[in-house]
Amino acid sequence: MFGNDIFTRVKRSENKKMAEIAQFLHENDLSVDTTVEVFITVTRDEKLIACGGIAGNIIKCVAISESVRGEGLALTLATELINLAYERHSTHLFIYTKTEYEALFRQCGFS
């Protein structure tokens, strides 16, 4: 259902959007990592359903709403984050995630 999804880049200076990201991460048992320079958010029907951040060459703070898990959104979000990192001249990437999500990111091409 990606046709209705909106991908947006959010800088740390965008306080209102950062507050929304912080709340979303909290709801997913995560917190905003202070080293993240920019986030990509995914909204559907004006509701935040996923996000992920870039800190140098590390992808962090990836969360996907339980209501949309299983739709393949993780791969699409990972692709957007990788593209953003490449634009920022980071080509050797790492991902920081909970061990329970390791298999998911292996499916996205991380090893």
Secondary structure as GFF3:
##gff-version 3
##sequence-region A 1 111
A	DSSP	three_ten_helix	2	4	.	.	.	ID=ss1
A	DSSP	beta_strand	5	11	.	.	.	ID=ss2
A	DSSP	alpha_helix	15	27	.	.	.	ID=ss3
A	DSSP	beta_strand	38	44	.	.	.	ID=ss4
A	DSSP	beta_strand	47	55	.	.	.	ID=ss5
A	DSSP	beta_strand	58	64	.	.	.	ID=ss6
A	DSSP	three_ten_helix	66	68	.	.	.	ID=ss7
A	DSSP	alpha_helix	73	87	.	.	.	ID=ss8
A	DSSP	beta_strand	94	95	.	.	.	ID=ss9
A	DSSP	three_ten_helix	99	101	.	.	.	ID=ss10
A	DSSP	alpha_helix	102	107	.	.	.	ID=ss11
###
